[in-house]
Amino acid sequence: MQDVIIVFNSGSSSLKFTVYDTADSQKATVLLKGEIEQSPAGAHLHAKNHEGVALPPEDWSETGLDIFDHLFRWMEQFSGKGRVVAVGHRIVHGGADFLEPVKITPEVLHKLDQLTPFDPLHQQATLAPAKAIAQKRPDLLQIACFDTTFHSTIPRVARLLPLPRRYEARGVVRYGFHGISYSYIAQRLTQIDPALATGRTIIAHLGSGASLCALKDGKSLETTMGFSALDGLMMGTRCGAIDPGVLLYMVQEEKADWRALVQTLYHESGLLGVSGVSPDMRVLREMLAQDQASAQSQQIAEALSLFVYRIRQEIGALVSVMGGLDGLVFTAGIGEHDAALRQEVCQVLEWAGVMLDAEANRQNAPVISAPDSRVKVRVTPTDEEREIYLSVLKFL
């Protein structure tokens, strides 16, 4: 019977999973890749096999913990030989204590539960599969990998927030996120471009969630997300860094409570809020291409311009922190596929030594900087699931 590792990447209403074959561990062969969408009525599964061919979708009546029993049975039935030997989880927050991937135990789950106030929207969602499997399959090895781990090298002065010390004592400091993605890119650079791996490189993880990381000597020196995943860049539906006075205005003038603030800042802002149409960059580009004269198109254009402006602004700050720039790496959905955005970001970075090769950029080539550019610009796909898989292997 074939031994497999499952990697879970959980959201608030969906559960993404990837099944890896352990026969040749370093090849990280994907056997299955899919997503389960959950609702009170049950679950909907859609998946692809190792060749990327879509499998027939399924609707399950199970909810809660029973979903995982059904999922394991489905995988074993599909492959005929898939014995699950370990599970890896992306956990958003590791706090100050969890600085490496860790085996999940009841004690670990308890400590991670206590971090929920630091990220009430995401922490419980990423812990849910681990809790369910611990109840249904208590003997199964589970490993937690943290979005915060990679940023544990950030200097103390960059972690502090200018608040009364009592908040630091409670753990209210800057942590940084998207660390699993940054860890993968940092390791990948050691293989494809060692000079960038050890130099002064900015990694731009641009997707529905977006952040930047200043990589120096292979370690995180600074990042745009701080105490929460709401900080830094403008995102699909999140506002990013914002004047705290705006929040005070909402509380005083609109009588906004915690739920209203969460709804506005996490779910109604960013590209969606400014455009008034969509959080999806592809949708906004297409709409703007079809109509550039209406009031709605003006809002879309402003949303795209603001998105790019915030990236440029934060890149400038990170270049200052690092004392220069040797490389810029675009990754994640927008970073890997939106050539127009990359051009708009890079064209104002000539002062930093960036010169773009327009044709290479249009083709989404691995290197999109001109041969005489002092700063190398790369487009490098990220793979958070593979990074988690490799972390789990070390525990087997």
N, C-alpha and C positions, 0 to 999 in steps of 0.2 A: 504494500500500500504506500502510495506517494505521500510524503510529508509536505504540508503547506503552511505558510504563514499568512494570516489575514491582517491587513492594515485598514483601520477605520479612520475616516476624516469626517467628523460629525458636525452638522449644522442644527439650527433650531427645529426644522421640519423635515430635513432630509439626512440620509446616512450614506455617504460614499464609501465604497470598499474596494480594495484591490487584493487579489489572491496571488501569492508568489510561490513558485516551485522552489524547494530548497535543495534539489538534487545537485545543481551547480550554483552554489550560493552567490558567488560574485557576479554572475551574469544577471541576476535578478529577473528571471524569466516570469513574465506575467501570464497567468493561466486564465484569470477572469477579472473583469473590471465592471463595476456597476454602481447603481444608486437605488436606495429604497426611499420612497416618499411616503411619509406617515400622515395619517389622519385619524380622527376618532372612529371612522368606519373600518379601518384596516390599513393595509400597506400595498403600495404598487412598486413592483420591481422591474427595472430594465437594466440589461447587462450586455456585455460583449465578451466573446471568447478570446483566446490568445492570438487569433488572427485579426481581431478587430471587427469580426462579423457580429451583428446584433442578434441576440437570442430572443425567442418569443417572450414578450412581456407577460408578467403574471400579477394577478391581484390576490392578495392574501387576506383572510379574515382576522388573522392574529394581530394583536396589538401589544404594546409594552414588552415585557420580558420574553413572551412567546415568539416574538419576531426572530430572535437570535437562534432559538431552537430550529425554527423553520428554515432559516438561512443556512445553517450548518447542514441540515438534512438535504436541502436543495443542492448545495455545492457538491456533497458526496454523491448524490444521485446523478448530477450532471456529469461529473468527471469519472465516476465509478471507482475512484481511487484516491480521493482527497482527504487525508486525515489531517485535521488541524492540530498543529503542535504548539503554536504560539500566536498571540495577537498583539499587534502594536496599535497605539492610540495617539493621535494628535491631541494634546491637552493645551489649552490656550495659556493658562497661567501656572507657573511653578513657584512664584514668589521668591523669597530670599533663600529658601532652604533647598530647593530642587534645582541644582545646577548641572545635572547630567540626567540622561534617561534612567529610569528606576523601575524595578519590579513592583507591580501593584500588589499591595497587601491591604487588609482592612485598615491598618494604621495609616498607610499612605493615602488611601481614599478619604479617611477622616481629615487628614491635614489639608488635602486638596479641596475638600468641601469648605473648609474654613477660609479659603481664598475667594469664595464666591462673591463677597461684597466688593472685591477689586474689579470683577467683571461679571456682574450678575446676568448679563444676556448670553454670554458665551461659555462660561466655565461649566455650568451644569449641563449644557448641551453636549460638550465634549466628554464629560464624565459619564453621561448616561449609558453608553454602550459598555463601558468598563464595569459599572455597577451591575448591569443586567447579566453580563457574562459571569461575573463573580458569584452571583446567586445561582445561575443555572449550571455553570461549569466551574466550580470552585478550584478544581485541580489544574485547570488550564493556565499555562504561563501567560501573563499579560504584562506588557511594558508600556509605560507612559513616557512620551517624548514631548518636550515643552517648547512653545513658541518663544518663551522668554530666555531660554538657556543660552543661546548664542550671544546675547547681549550682556552676559555676566562680566565681560571684560571692560565694559564702559567705565571710565574713571569715576570715582566717588563724587567729584564736584559736578559731573554731568548728571548724576542720579538725583541730586538734591533738588527739591522744589522750594521756592522762596516763601515758605509758610512757617507758622510757629512750629517749634521742634516736636511738639506733641504729635503732630501728624507723621513725622518721620518715625517716631517710636511705634506707631501703629502700622508701619509698612507703607505709608503713602509716599512713595518715591517713584522715580522713572524706571521702568523695566524694559520697554521695547518689545516688539512683537514681530511676526513673520520670520522668527528665528530659524525654523526648520528649513524654509526656503533659502534663507541666506547661508545657512550651513551647507546646503547642497551646492549652491553656486560657488561658494568659497572652495569647496573640495574639487568641484569641476574645473575651476580655474587653475588649480595646481597641475591638472592634466593637460589642458589645452592652451594655457597662457600663464606660465609660472611668474612672469614679470608682473602681471596684474594681481596675481595671488599674494605677492609679497610687497607690492607697491601701495600707492594711495589711490584706491578705487572706490567709486560710488556705485552701489548696486541699487537699481530702481525697480522695485517690485510693484508693478502697476497693474492692478486688476480692479474688481469691484471694491476690494479693500486695497489701499495703496500706502506704501511707505518707502523711505530711502534708508540705506545703511552706508556709513562711512567705514570702509574696510581698510585697515592699515596694518601691514605686516601679518596679514591673514586673520586679523581679529577685529571684532566690532569696536570701533572707537566712539561712535555716536550714531543715533538713529532718530527718525522724525516722530515715531510714536513714543509716548512716554508712559505715564501711569496707566493709561487705557489705550485701547485700539481705536479710540475716537480722536486721538491727537494727530497733529502733523498735517499731511496733505489732504486736500479735498478729495472725496471718494465718490463712489456711486450714489450712495444715499446718506453718507456721513459727512459732517461739516468739516472735520479736521480742526486745526488750531483756530480758536475763536476768542475774542475779547471776553473775559469773564463778565464784564459789564453788560453784555448782551443777555446773559443768563439772569442777572439781577433785574434787568428790564422785563424779561418774560415773567419772572416771579412777581414783580411789583405791579406791572401794568396789565398782565394777562392772568394773574393769579395761577400761574402754571405750577403744578405739583410735580413730583418725581416722574410719574408716568407720562405727563405731558412733555416734560423735558426730554425724556428718553425717546418718545415718539418723534419729536421734532428733530433732535440732533442725530439720532441713529437711522431713522427710517424716512424722513421727509426732506433731508438736506442734500448737500453735494450736487452732483450732476442733475439728479432728479429735481431738487428744490429750485435750482437756479434756472434750469431749462423749462421747468414746468411740464415736462413731457415724459422723460425716461431716464433711468440711471445707466442705460446701456450705451456705451460709446458708439457701437456699430449702428444702432438705431438713430442716434443723433446725427452721425455723419451722413447717413442716407437721407434723412429728412432735410438736412441743410443743403445737400446736393440737389434736391428736387425743388426747393423753394428758398430763395434768399431775400425775398422782398417783404414778407409778412412780419407782423409784430412777433409772432411765435418764433420765426426763424432768427430774429434778432436776439431773442432770449437764449436760443440754442447756441448761437455764435458766442454770446457772452459767457455761457456756461463752459464751453470748450476753451475759450481764452483764459478764463479764470483757473481752470484745471491746469493748463500749461504754465500760467504765471506762478502758481503756488509751487510747482515742481522746480521752476527756475530759481525761485526765491530760496527754497530750501537747499538746492544744490549749492548756491552761493555760500550759504552758511556752513555747509559741510566742507567745502573746499577751504574755507578759512580755518576751520577746526583742524583739518589735516595738514595745513600749510602748503597746499598745492594739490594737483590732480594728475594722475598718470593714466587712469582708465575709467570708463563709464560703461556699465553693463545694464541693458534693458532686459527685464524678464517678466513673467506672468502674462495673463491674457492680453491686456492692452500693450504692455511693453514689448511683447513678442510679435504682435500682429499689426499694430497701428503705425504705419510708416509716416503718416502725416504728423502725428504727435511727436515722434522721434525727431523729425526734421525741425519742428517748431521749437522743441527744447534745445536742440543742438545749435541752431543758427544764431542764438544769442550767447553761446558759450565760446565764441572765438577768443574772447579775452583770456579764457582759461587754457587755450591751446587746442580746442576742438575744431576739426575740419571734417565735414561729412562728405562721403561719396554718395551722391544722390541716387545713382543707379543701384548700387549695392543696397542702399536703404530701401528702395522700392521693392527689391527682390527679397527682403528680409534675410539678407546674407548673414553669416556668422560674424563677420567683421564689416562694419558699415562706415568706418572712418577712412578718409583719404590716405594714400600712402605717406604723404608728407605731414600728416596730422601729428602734433606732438602728443596728443592724448588719444589712446586707442579706444574706440567705441565698439562694443560687441552686443549682439543679440543672442542670448543664451537661454534656452528653455529650462524652467525649473521642474523639479520632480520631488515634491515633499513626501509622497508615499514611498519612493525608493529610499530616501534618507531615513525614514522611520524603519523600513524593512532592514536596512543595514545595521541600525541600532539594535533591533531585536535579535539579529543573528549573534551578536556578542554575548547574549545571555543563554544561548543554546549550548 
